[in-house]
Amino acid sequence: MINVIGLGYIGLPTALMFASHGVEVVGTDTNAELVAQLNAGKTTFEEKGLDQLFADAVKSGIRFSTEYVSTDTYIVAVPTPYDKQSKKIDSCYVVSAVKQVMEVCPKGAVVVLESTVSPGTIDRYVRPIVESHGFVIGEDLHLVHAPERIIPGNMVYELLHNSRTIGADCPKIAEQIKELYSSFCQGEIVTTDIRTAEMTKVVENTFRDINIAYANELAKICRCDGMDVHEIIRIANKHPRVNILSPGPGVGGHCISVDPWFLVGEYPGLANIILAARKINDSMPEFVLERISEIMKERGITSVSRIGLYGLTYKEDVDDVRESPTLQMLECMERHLAGGIKVFDPWVKKDLVPNQYHDLDSFLADVDMVVIMVGHSQLRENMDILKGKVVLDTRHICKLDGVYYL
Ligand code: SAJ
């Protein structure tokens, strides 16, 4: 039996996937409301294929609880934020989860950490906890790092098909956990040591952050010299070894906008491109604000309250708003005491920000200018609804006449 600790964006689909492939699973989360919702038969966020997976897992007997259970295998998938001052990982959730596992686990148990952590976290924070509970690592308790790699929006498919990394102290345990993940994972499963697994995961997300930063920097360069960045990228990408990503309003989510900071925090003075990329991506919401202000002047729009931001989530067709560029932009406006801008997102049902609409028609009726912050399918499939509006499209998805881009 496995006990999956943390039933958020990663833990829940992972627990469901194991259960629906015949593994006995108890999912544990300290959030009683979340556990109650799962026990009532409802998933806690929207994701393609998740409801079906949930139904399959329930049929296979998955259980949800606020209690940790005594078993031989734990999978920990709790958040790993970073401290905004020091830029270092805030390992409080990992530490707390491991401590609670230590209270209930028997000798011989394997604790697998799926959460993304900065290199050295397991040595620095996890091993001492295990040892302080009287376990000898490698003899009566085993640690594994198996970082998740799935992309929100396509999680179920990627859980099944992505390659995985299993980092362990000894090959025997690595093989044992590899076999466990093979119950559902059809991708290649690579085994290595724990530090390499930690570093690899952070390096992957940092690679993407740097590449997005390059596209964003090009957008700024092209804007200042009157060139069309999208056309330039389109043509450059015809080169067999060039694949420039898309500029946008910034980088959000709990992964790519966070993990590179782990390297900056761990290796100050060495992580230079990484730091520059972070700064470029973090500057994009402000760049969008500058574009809005230029366009307002050009089009004679005098009040911010006639502007509408389409999209609050960090990217298209997900309901996750963590670190979203729209939220970053609203924060920046607040610092400059400019309120009144209107916001709509079909994926966000709760009231999160001032002047948020839940009905697209009323939102459109109340604004003269729409800023496309997120390219949800709802809009991609109905671009004509923006006819007659001034449009700033930060995602380059709208082909209507007269649209402004970054
Ligand atoms: N973005 C751009 N331009 C692009 C691509 C993305 O501006 O060309 C923006 C998105 O709009 C979003 C942000 O970057 O705001 C990140 O989105 P994403 O789709 O690139 O990635 P995430 O954060 O949803 O998921 C990433 C993935 N990592 C990599 O692709 C290397 C995923 O595989 C990881 O599992 C996930 O982080 C994670 O949990 O670590």
Boltz pocket constraint, residues with backbone or C-beta under 6 A from the ligand:
constraints:
  - pocket:
      binder: B
      contacts: [[A, 116], [A, 148], [A, 149], [A, 150], [A, 151], [A, 152], [A, 204], [A, 205], [A, 208], [A, 212], [A, 245], [A, 246], [A, 247], [A, 248], [A, 249], [A, 250], [A, 251], [A, 252], [A, 253], [A, 254], [A, 255], [A, 256], [A, 314], [A, 315], [A, 316], [A, 325]]
      max_distance: 6.0
